[in-house]
Amino acid sequence: MTNHETFRLGERVRLKKLPSWVAELSEETQQCFLLFVGRDSIVEEVDSHGLYVLVGDKEIDRNVGGYRNDIRVEAEWLERVVPG
């Protein structure tokens, strides 16, 4: 098992790239994930599977519809955003 950085609730992170398993999801879900790549997000929670939950901003909601769209990913796909 590879050691990955861990993140705290409320911490600002960025999705580095799409996880390979996203290709198996619906087109709409893939589009949502794609909109998170390279975008600053806040860690809203860690789910029961240990996945980090990131909630989209209003621009993501406008693009995919709905409200507070979220994605869930493993730590290996995230990087910490350094303030400044």
N, C-alpha and C positions, 0 to 999 in steps of 0.2 A: 504494500500500500504506500502510495506517495504522500508525503506530508505537504499540505497546502496551507497557505495563510488562512487565518480565521478572521472574521469580521464581527464587529459589535452591532447591536441594534442601533439604528440612527446614524450609522457611519455612512459616509459618501463613498460610493464605489462606481466602477465602470465595467460593463461587459466587454471583454477584450475581443472576442470573436464568437461566432455561432458554434455551439456544441454540435458535434457530428450527428447526434441523435435527433436534432431538430428537423432534419430532412424526413423523418418518419411521421411527423405531425401534420395536421391539416394545413392547407395553404394559408388560411386566415391566421392560424397560430404562428406559422413561420414568419409571416409578415410582421406580426407583433414583436417577435424576438428580434427580427432584423432592425426594427426601429430602436431597440435598446442598445445595439452595438455602438460603442464609442460615446454613449450619452451618460452623463452623470445621473446616478440614481441613489436613493437612500435604502439601506437595508431595513425593511419594515418588520420582518420576522424571520425566524428559522423554523421551518415546518417539521413535522414529526419524522420526516425522512432525512433531516439534516440539510435540506436544500434552503438556500438563501432566497427570500421572497423580495423582489424589487417591484415597486408600483410605478406605472408610467405617469407621465405628466399630461397636461391638457393637449399637447400636440399629438402625442401617441393616441390618446382617446379620440381626437378628431380624425386621425388617419384610419383607425381600425374600428371605430364606433364603441359605444359603451362608456363606462365610467370606471376609473381606477383599474385599468387593465394591469395585470401583473404577470411576471414570469418567475419561474423557480429554477435555480441553477446551482450546481456544485461550486465550491470555492475556487477550483482550478480555472474557471472561466472568468473570474473577477479580478480586478486590480483596485487597490486603494487609490482614491483621489486625494492628492496632496494639496491642501489649501495654498492659495497664493497665485 
